[in-house]
Amino acid sequence: MRTEEEAADAAETGAGDEGTGPATAAAPAAVERVAVEFAGEGEGLEEMSWGMWEIWQAMGRQRNQLPIGGRVAVEPGTTLDDLAAELRYMMERFPSMRTRLRFAPGGRALQQLFSTGRVTLEVYDAAPDTDPQEVAAAVEERYRSEPFDFAGQWPVRMAAVRRHGRPVQQVTVMHHLVTDGFGGAIMLDQLRARDTAPVSGMQQLEQARWQRSAAGQRQNERALRHFEGVLRTMPAQQLPGPTDPREPRHWAAQFHSPALTAALPTIAARTGTTVPGILLGLFAVGLYRATGISPVVVRPVVNNRFRAVFADVVCMVAQAGVCAVDVAGASAVEAVKRAGRASMTAYRHAYFDPEGLDDLVERISIERGEDASIRTYFNDRSTYALPADTDREVDPRELAQELRAARRDTVFRWFAREEVQTERLFVHVDDTPEGGLRFEIRIDTHYVSPAQAEAFACAMEAAAIEAALQETAAQPTGTTAQAAADGGESAGAAPDGDGRPSRGAPAGPA
């Protein structure tokens, strides 16, 4: 595995802004502001939905508005009127785009939906000798870094970058109260098709009303009973603690393993587990081998789109469930099966009142005499689909050769060290342009050391190889895993950026 340690030149200003390239130049001044009038359906004032509450709390913990969006080249021939029409379409079609916060006496946030209003499309000009992408990057950086006024502004910022008088780049950034990742994909699909059918599904105001209903309260009670069962039985220590605290405190890495992706079809055929369940199982094995702590207690982010009323909504309905996966002494295959079963239970109970969960955690923390909060998250944002021929017979020797070759291209690299607050451990899974998977690993070094994070990544890859290859599928996870494909690096230890060994093993779908 190739490792390379890189600190970002500056702290990131928003989630998802990798900070891997050179610092962007200061954004130029807008040369024009186009007023866009809109008129959509519905209005009203309500409590925030559970999904909104969850992301609102995350913004508070992380002291970050978690902006989403980005920049893209526009189709040749696109005019400012076209971009204004696109902005108008989004505002009129999606109620979450017309929602602001109103703060009640005492500071409690409420959601307010407006039927009409005016939003601004900013226009920037790139000089003839300037790369428009650099101008767009600078505008995006500013959009992400400037705080949103949740009560006084619309939740979207949009700009056009022109060159020689023609739009060539578009920048769109929203704060995270608008939607989750899957909702963003739905928005883009409808935007491309210019869908004019009435929006379907339960929108935010209706969600808040349903949550107060008897049916909503029953759902919440079931979910919190599930949480309580985990909170009362989980180990007191979920993560190693300050074995190697660093300053800056929060680190972020990218991990790309073609071998892990190549192993997924065989693992799925062998275990009957879906890809999200497999990835959660590999996460659990990797974390156990890197820390020695079992069961692995994790909050998987659930997009909740399997609930029919949320299938096509563009708003925040994703929430983090909870599960405990006992992997000590289990083979990689058995750990994946256990994680698959645990994930199904977590998904069913990932729609709940976050404030009610806060009260539950506080009560159980007092009863246990220790902090019962869970700050380990796993967020599978990928759309990876298994190939159609997953059930075909695979020659173990050919597969071993394939995985050995793929493993040579594994990369782990640190791309940011910062004081920006993050959770204790947060792992995202994203698609790559080549059709593979990329893991983004964010750690609080006061809970997970850099070496443990690298050991965790190595162990996930090794567990995938073990589960895929027949002859190593029964290896217990309590051992220090050698890469099954080539007998290479130990998954239980990996050097950190300073060359020090980890304190490794044996010693969590949006």
PLY file of the C-alpha trace (Angstrom):
ply
format ascii 1.0
element vertex 510
property float x
property float y
property float z
element edge 507
property int vertex1
property int vertex2
end_header
0.00 0.00 0.00
1.32 3.44 -0.85
1.00 5.96 1.99
1.69 9.64 1.83
1.18 12.25 4.50
-0.02 15.65 3.39
-1.26 18.47 5.56
-3.64 20.92 3.92
-2.23 24.41 3.56
-5.28 25.84 5.26
-8.19 24.53 7.27
-11.15 23.38 5.25
-14.13 25.69 5.18
-16.85 23.12 4.51
-17.58 19.41 4.62
-16.63 17.77 1.38
-14.08 20.48 0.44
-11.05 18.25 0.33
-8.36 20.88 0.69
-6.09 18.78 -1.53
-5.11 21.44 -4.04
-3.47 24.81 -3.79
-5.25 27.57 -1.96
-7.82 29.34 -4.12
-7.46 33.01 -4.95
-9.79 35.54 -3.39
-13.10 35.71 -5.22
-13.53 38.79 -7.43
-16.47 41.10 -6.95
-19.72 40.22 -8.68
-20.26 42.39 -11.75
-24.00 41.81 -11.89
-26.80 40.49 -9.70
-29.84 39.07 -11.45
-33.05 39.10 -9.38
-35.03 35.90 -9.82
-38.68 35.99 -8.75
-40.33 32.69 -7.82
-43.75 31.42 -6.71
-44.23 27.88 -5.40
-46.88 25.90 -3.57
-47.37 25.81 0.17
-46.42 27.92 3.13
-46.51 27.66 6.88
-44.64 27.57 10.18
-43.83 24.35 12.01
-41.34 22.57 14.23
-38.30 21.31 12.37
-38.56 17.75 11.08
-36.49 15.03 12.75
-34.06 14.99 9.84
-33.60 18.76 10.07
-33.03 18.50 13.82
-30.37 15.86 13.34
-28.30 17.89 10.88
-28.89 21.07 12.91
-27.36 19.34 15.92
-24.43 18.13 13.80
-23.81 21.70 12.66
-23.69 22.77 16.29
-21.33 19.99 17.39
-19.00 20.54 14.47
-19.32 24.34 14.50
-19.78 24.16 10.74
-22.73 24.89 8.47
-21.83 21.81 6.42
-22.42 23.38 3.00
-23.16 21.12 0.04
-22.94 21.68 -3.70
-20.08 22.72 -5.93
-19.14 24.03 -9.36
-19.60 22.65 -12.85
-18.92 23.65 -16.45
-22.11 24.72 -18.23
-23.19 23.45 -21.63
-22.02 25.59 -24.57
-24.71 28.04 -25.58
-26.14 28.39 -22.07
-27.28 31.94 -21.32
-27.81 33.89 -18.13
-31.54 33.58 -18.72
-31.13 29.79 -18.80
-29.32 29.78 -15.46
-31.89 32.15 -13.95
-34.63 29.79 -15.16
-32.81 26.86 -13.52
-32.61 28.71 -10.22
-36.29 29.65 -10.45
-37.20 26.01 -11.14
-35.36 24.81 -8.04
-36.93 27.44 -5.82
-40.45 26.78 -7.08
-40.32 22.99 -7.20
-38.58 22.07 -3.96
-40.15 23.38 -0.73
-36.91 22.93 1.20
-35.35 25.60 -1.04
-38.02 28.08 0.10
-37.60 27.28 3.80
-35.94 29.56 6.32
-35.64 29.30 10.08
-37.56 31.40 12.55
-36.24 31.52 16.09
-38.88 31.47 18.78
-38.42 33.16 22.15
-35.68 31.30 23.94
-33.88 30.56 20.66
-35.73 27.42 19.55
-35.49 27.03 15.75
-38.68 26.54 13.72
-39.01 25.99 9.97
-40.94 28.50 7.87
-41.96 27.74 4.29
-42.61 30.67 1.94
-44.65 30.47 -1.26
-43.09 33.49 -3.00
-39.91 35.49 -2.92
-36.87 36.74 -4.76
-33.42 35.15 -4.94
-30.24 36.45 -6.56
-28.06 34.95 -9.28
-24.60 36.50 -9.06
-22.46 37.02 -12.16
-18.67 37.07 -12.23
-16.39 37.76 -15.19
-13.12 35.91 -15.78
-10.49 38.04 -17.48
-9.28 36.77 -20.87
-6.00 35.61 -19.31
-7.69 33.98 -16.31
-8.85 30.38 -16.01
-12.64 30.50 -15.37
-12.33 27.37 -13.24
-10.07 29.26 -10.86
-12.62 32.06 -10.60
-15.39 29.52 -9.99
-13.27 27.79 -7.33
-12.71 31.11 -5.56
-16.44 31.90 -5.64
-17.25 28.44 -4.30
-14.72 28.87 -1.51
-16.35 32.15 -0.50
-19.85 30.68 -0.69
-18.77 27.86 1.60
-16.87 29.98 4.11
-19.30 32.89 4.57
-21.86 32.04 7.27
-25.45 31.64 6.15
-28.15 33.76 7.74
-30.64 30.96 8.35
-33.50 33.33 9.12
-32.78 36.20 6.75
-31.46 34.47 3.59
-32.56 31.73 1.25
-30.52 28.57 1.75
-28.91 28.63 -1.72
-26.13 30.68 -3.30
-25.73 30.50 -7.07
-23.33 32.21 -9.46
-22.43 32.24 -13.14
-18.83 32.79 -14.28
-18.54 34.32 -17.75
-15.70 34.48 -20.19
-15.92 36.68 -23.27
-19.46 37.50 -22.16
-20.71 33.86 -22.13
-21.38 31.70 -19.03
-18.82 28.90 -18.80
-18.99 27.87 -15.12
-21.81 27.58 -12.60
-21.44 27.55 -8.81
-24.24 26.36 -6.52
-23.83 25.98 -2.75
-26.55 25.28 -0.16
-26.48 24.71 3.55
-27.28 21.18 4.68
-30.75 21.89 6.05
-31.96 21.82 2.43
-31.38 18.13 1.79
-29.23 15.07 2.33
-27.04 13.40 -0.28
-29.73 11.20 -1.81
-32.12 14.13 -1.92
-29.47 16.09 -3.79
-29.25 13.33 -6.39
-33.05 13.39 -6.77
-32.92 17.16 -7.21
-30.32 16.88 -9.96
-32.31 14.21 -11.80
-35.48 16.29 -11.75
-33.55 19.40 -12.70
-32.06 17.73 -15.78
-35.47 16.40 -16.83
-37.31 19.60 -15.85
-39.95 17.40 -14.27
-43.27 19.26 -14.03
-45.37 16.58 -12.30
-46.42 17.52 -8.76
-43.76 16.73 -6.18
-44.42 13.44 -4.42
-43.83 12.28 -0.90
-44.13 13.80 2.54
-42.55 17.26 2.62
-41.04 18.91 5.68
-44.10 20.65 7.12
-46.17 17.48 6.78
-43.34 15.47 8.34
-43.38 17.70 11.42
-47.13 17.28 11.78
-46.94 13.49 11.34
-44.19 13.25 13.94
-46.60 14.62 16.57
-49.29 12.11 15.59
-49.93 8.84 17.42
-48.29 6.92 14.56
-45.25 9.18 14.66
-44.88 8.79 18.40
-45.10 5.00 18.11
-42.30 5.05 15.52
-40.19 7.22 17.81
-40.80 5.00 20.83
-39.78 1.87 18.91
-36.62 3.56 17.68
-35.62 4.83 21.10
-36.19 1.39 22.66
-33.70 0.03 20.14
-31.21 2.77 21.01
-31.69 2.11 24.71
-30.85 -1.55 24.27
-27.52 -0.65 22.66
-26.74 2.18 25.09
-27.22 -0.04 28.13
-25.11 -2.97 26.90
-22.33 -1.33 24.87
-18.76 -1.34 26.22
-17.74 1.64 28.30
-14.85 2.28 25.91
-15.89 2.60 22.27
-12.64 4.08 20.91
-9.05 3.82 22.16
-8.73 7.30 23.60
-5.71 9.62 23.68
-2.93 7.17 22.80
-1.28 9.68 20.45
-3.12 13.05 20.55
-1.98 15.57 17.96
-2.20 19.26 17.28
-3.96 20.21 15.09
-6.37 17.77 16.65
-8.54 16.67 13.72
-7.09 14.75 10.76
-8.62 13.55 7.52
-7.44 10.87 5.11
-8.49 9.27 1.84
-8.25 5.53 1.36
-8.70 3.92 -2.05
-8.53 0.13 -2.37
-9.27 -1.39 -5.78
-8.80 -4.80 -4.15
-11.60 -4.16 -1.66
-13.98 -3.17 -4.46
-12.95 -6.18 -6.55
-13.72 -8.50 -3.64
-17.31 -7.27 -3.14
-19.09 -9.48 -5.75
-17.58 -12.67 -4.33
-18.36 -11.62 -0.75
-21.96 -10.86 -1.73
-22.35 -14.27 -3.39
-20.81 -16.04 -0.40
-22.72 -14.23 2.34
-26.00 -13.19 0.71
-25.40 -9.72 2.15
-26.04 -6.45 0.33
-23.13 -4.12 -0.46
-24.03 -1.64 2.35
-24.07 -4.54 4.81
-20.74 -5.83 3.51
-19.12 -2.42 3.84
-20.44 -2.05 7.38
-19.03 -5.49 8.20
-15.61 -4.58 6.81
-15.76 -1.33 8.80
-16.47 -3.32 11.98
-13.66 -5.83 11.37
-11.23 -3.05 10.52
-12.04 -1.03 13.62
-11.81 -4.07 15.90
-8.43 -5.09 14.51
-7.11 -1.55 14.88
-8.42 -1.00 18.42
-9.13 -4.40 20.01
-12.58 -3.16 21.12
-15.64 -5.38 20.53
-18.50 -5.12 19.98
-18.01 -2.28 17.53
-20.68 0.33 18.25
-21.41 2.58 15.29
-24.08 4.91 14.00
-24.64 4.13 10.30
-26.20 7.04 8.39
-29.46 5.82 6.84
-31.00 7.69 3.90
-34.51 6.49 4.86
-35.54 6.47 1.19
-36.80 2.87 1.59
-39.76 4.47 3.38
-42.29 5.02 0.58
-43.30 8.52 1.73
-39.66 9.65 1.45
-38.66 7.89 -1.78
-38.57 11.05 -3.93
-38.43 13.91 -1.45
-35.76 16.61 -1.62
-35.17 17.42 2.02
-33.33 16.16 5.10
-34.65 12.74 6.06
-31.35 10.90 6.54
-30.57 10.03 10.15
-27.94 7.98 11.92
-29.19 4.74 13.43
-27.19 2.58 15.79
-25.91 -0.98 15.89
-23.41 -3.06 17.82
-21.48 -5.68 15.85
-19.65 -8.34 17.87
-16.74 -9.41 15.68
-14.30 -10.83 18.23
-13.35 -14.37 17.22
-15.51 -14.35 14.08
-14.24 -14.97 10.56
-14.46 -12.08 8.13
-17.37 -13.85 6.40
-19.26 -14.33 9.67
-18.57 -10.71 10.69
-20.07 -9.51 7.40
-23.16 -11.66 7.98
-23.55 -10.29 11.50
-23.17 -6.73 10.29
-25.74 -7.32 7.54
-28.29 -8.48 10.11
-27.46 -5.66 12.51
-27.70 -3.06 9.75
-31.25 -4.12 8.87
-32.32 -3.53 12.46
-30.50 -0.20 12.51
-32.20 0.93 9.29
-35.68 0.16 10.64
-35.02 2.29 13.70
-33.21 5.23 12.07
-36.21 7.58 12.07
-36.67 9.20 15.48
-36.72 12.41 17.49
-33.09 13.51 18.02
-34.07 15.56 21.06
-35.63 12.46 22.58
-32.38 10.60 21.94
-30.44 13.37 23.68
-32.63 12.95 26.76
-32.15 9.18 26.66
-28.36 9.46 26.37
-28.25 11.92 29.25
-30.35 9.63 31.47
-28.31 6.52 30.69
-25.04 8.42 31.12
-26.13 9.32 34.66
-27.19 5.75 35.39
-23.94 4.26 34.04
-21.75 6.96 35.54
-20.02 7.50 32.18
-20.59 9.24 28.89
-23.03 7.13 26.84
-22.91 9.25 23.69
-21.85 7.48 20.48
-19.67 9.54 18.15
-18.57 6.85 15.67
-20.30 7.22 12.30
-20.32 5.28 9.03
-21.86 7.00 6.02
-22.13 4.95 2.81
-22.91 7.58 0.16
-21.94 5.34 -2.75
-24.18 4.06 -5.52
-22.00 1.04 -6.27
-23.99 -1.82 -7.84
-22.85 -5.42 -8.13
-22.22 -6.70 -11.67
-24.92 -8.85 -13.24
-22.76 -12.00 -13.18
-22.14 -12.00 -9.42
-23.27 -15.62 -9.09
-20.79 -17.01 -11.61
-18.15 -19.47 -10.43
-14.81 -17.83 -9.68
-11.49 -19.65 -9.78
-9.86 -18.92 -6.38
-6.38 -18.75 -7.93
-7.49 -16.27 -10.57
-9.27 -14.20 -7.95
-6.20 -14.22 -5.71
-4.06 -13.02 -8.61
-6.60 -10.30 -9.40
-6.69 -9.08 -5.82
-2.90 -9.22 -5.52
-2.57 -7.03 -8.62
-5.30 -4.65 -7.46
-3.71 -4.29 -4.04
-0.61 -2.72 -5.55
-2.74 0.34 -6.35
-4.04 0.83 -2.81
-3.47 4.37 -1.54
-3.85 5.85 1.93
-2.98 9.52 2.35
-3.62 12.25 4.86
-4.98 15.36 3.21
-5.90 17.64 6.10
-4.91 18.47 9.65
-7.11 21.10 11.19
-8.76 22.45 14.30
-12.17 22.44 12.63
-14.39 20.34 14.89
-15.40 16.90 13.63
-16.87 13.77 15.22
-14.56 11.33 16.98
-14.55 8.95 13.99
-16.47 9.52 10.79
-16.00 7.33 7.72
-17.66 8.24 4.40
-17.81 5.95 1.36
-18.07 7.60 -2.06
-17.97 6.53 -5.69
-14.88 7.13 -7.81
-15.06 8.18 -11.47
-13.64 4.78 -12.43
-16.53 2.92 -10.79
-14.75 2.00 -7.56
-15.05 3.20 -3.98
-13.15 5.76 -1.96
-13.17 6.03 1.84
-12.82 9.35 3.60
-11.64 8.80 7.16
-11.95 11.68 9.62
-10.58 11.29 13.12
-10.31 13.19 16.36
-6.76 12.22 17.33
-7.74 12.43 21.01
-9.85 9.31 20.40
-8.23 7.59 17.38
-4.54 7.97 16.62
-3.24 8.46 13.07
-1.57 5.05 13.23
-4.80 3.39 14.32
-6.63 5.04 11.43
-4.10 3.61 8.96
-4.30 0.20 10.63
-8.10 0.38 10.35
-7.89 1.01 6.60
-5.39 -1.82 6.09
-7.57 -4.19 8.10
-10.71 -3.38 6.08
-8.86 -4.29 2.90
-7.39 -7.46 4.39
-10.81 -8.55 5.69
-12.33 -8.06 2.24
-9.65 -10.27 0.70
-10.09 -12.92 3.40
-13.86 -12.98 2.89
-13.49 -13.26 -0.87
-10.94 -16.07 -0.95
-12.30 -19.49 -0.02
-9.19 -20.73 1.71
-8.96 -17.79 4.12
-12.64 -17.13 4.74
-12.57 -18.91 8.10
-9.69 -16.90 9.58
-10.84 -15.43 12.92
-10.81 -11.67 13.12
-8.98 -11.78 16.42
-5.74 -12.61 14.63
-3.39 -10.07 13.14
-4.41 -10.45 9.53
-1.90 -10.88 6.77
-3.12 -9.89 3.33
-4.60 -13.11 2.01
-3.79 -12.32 -1.56
-0.08 -11.79 -1.15
0.94 -12.31 2.47
1.91 -8.67 2.58
1.29 -5.93 5.11
-0.11 -6.67 8.51
-3.60 -5.29 8.91
-3.06 -5.01 12.63
-0.32 -2.40 12.42
0.63 0.39 10.10
3.13 3.17 10.56
1.76 6.65 11.04
3.13 9.75 9.43
6.07 9.78 11.82
6.98 6.14 11.22
5.75 4.99 14.63
3.83 1.69 14.76
0.18 1.71 15.66
-1.16 0.15 18.81
-3.12 -2.23 16.65
-5.14 -5.39 17.02
-5.65 -7.28 19.05
-5.35 -4.73 21.98
-19.56 1.42 12.58
-25.89 3.67 4.09
-26.72 7.30 3.39
0 1
1 2
2 3
3 4
4 5
5 6
6 7
7 8
8 9
9 10
10 11
11 12
12 13
13 14
14 15
15 16
16 17
17 18
18 19
19 20
20 21
21 22
22 23
23 24
24 25
25 26
26 27
27 28
28 29
29 30
30 31
31 32
32 33
33 34
34 35
35 36
36 37
37 38
38 39
39 40
40 41
41 42
42 43
43 44
44 45
45 46
46 47
47 48
48 49
49 50
50 51
51 52
52 53
53 54
54 55
55 56
56 57
57 58
58 59
59 60
60 61
61 62
62 63
63 64
64 65
65 66
66 67
67 68
68 69
69 70
70 71
71 72
72 73
73 74
74 75
75 76
76 77
77 78
78 79
79 80
80 81
81 82
82 83
83 84
84 85
85 86
86 87
87 88
88 89
89 90
90 91
91 92
92 93
93 94
94 95
95 96
96 97
97 98
98 99
99 100
100 101
101 102
102 103
103 104
104 105
105 106
106 107
107 108
108 109
109 110
110 111
111 112
112 113
113 114
114 115
115 116
116 117
117 118
118 119
119 120
120 121
121 122
122 123
123 124
124 125
125 126
126 127
127 128
128 129
129 130
130 131
131 132
132 133
133 134
134 135
135 136
136 137
137 138
138 139
139 140
140 141
141 142
142 143
143 144
144 145
145 146
146 147
147 148
148 149
149 150
150 151
151 152
152 153
153 154
154 155
155 156
156 157
157 158
158 159
159 160
160 161
161 162
162 163
163 164
164 165
165 166
166 167
167 168
168 169
169 170
170 171
171 172
172 173
173 174
174 175
175 176
176 177
177 178
178 179
179 180
180 181
181 182
182 183
183 184
184 185
185 186
186 187
187 188
188 189
189 190
190 191
191 192
192 193
193 194
194 195
195 196
196 197
197 198
198 199
199 200
200 201
201 202
202 203
203 204
204 205
205 206
206 207
207 208
208 209
209 210
210 211
211 212
212 213
213 214
214 215
215 216
216 217
217 218
218 219
219 220
220 221
221 222
222 223
223 224
224 225
225 226
226 227
227 228
228 229
229 230
230 231
231 232
232 233
233 234
234 235
235 236
236 237
237 238
238 239
239 240
240 241
241 242
242 243
243 244
244 245
245 246
246 247
247 248
248 249
249 250
250 251
251 252
252 253
253 254
254 255
255 256
256 257
257 258
258 259
259 260
260 261
261 262
262 263
263 264
264 265
265 266
266 267
267 268
268 269
269 270
270 271
271 272
272 273
273 274
274 275
275 276
276 277
277 278
278 279
279 280
280 281
281 282
282 283
283 284
284 285
285 286
286 287
287 288
288 289
289 290
290 291
291 292
292 293
293 294
294 295
295 296
296 297
297 298
298 299
299 300
300 301
301 302
302 303
303 304
304 305
305 306
306 307
307 308
308 309
309 310
310 311
311 312
312 313
313 314
314 315
315 316
316 317
317 318
318 319
319 320
320 321
321 322
322 323
323 324
324 325
325 326
326 327
327 328
328 329
329 330
330 331
331 332
332 333
333 334
334 335
335 336
336 337
337 338
338 339
339 340
340 341
341 342
342 343
343 344
344 345
345 346
346 347
347 348
348 349
349 350
350 351
351 352
352 353
353 354
354 355
355 356
356 357
357 358
358 359
359 360
360 361
361 362
362 363
363 364
364 365
365 366
366 367
367 368
368 369
369 370
370 371
371 372
372 373
373 374
374 375
375 376
376 377
377 378
378 379
379 380
380 381
381 382
382 383
383 384
384 385
385 386
386 387
387 388
388 389
389 390
390 391
391 392
392 393
393 394
394 395
395 396
396 397
397 398
398 399
399 400
400 401
401 402
402 403
403 404
404 405
405 406
406 407
407 408
408 409
409 410
410 411
411 412
412 413
413 414
414 415
415 416
416 417
417 418
418 419
419 420
420 421
421 422
422 423
423 424
424 425
425 426
426 427
427 428
428 429
429 430
430 431
431 432
432 433
433 434
434 435
435 436
436 437
437 438
438 439
439 440
440 441
441 442
442 443
443 444
444 445
445 446
446 447
447 448
448 449
449 450
450 451
451 452
452 453
453 454
454 455
455 456
456 457
457 458
458 459
459 460
460 461
461 462
462 463
463 464
464 465
465 466
466 467
467 468
468 469
469 470
470 471
471 472
472 473
473 474
474 475
475 476
476 477
477 478
478 479
479 480
480 481
481 482
482 483
483 484
484 485
485 486
486 487
487 488
488 489
489 490
490 491
491 492
492 493
493 494
494 495
495 496
496 497
497 498
498 499
499 500
500 501
501 502
502 503
503 504
504 505
505 506
508 509
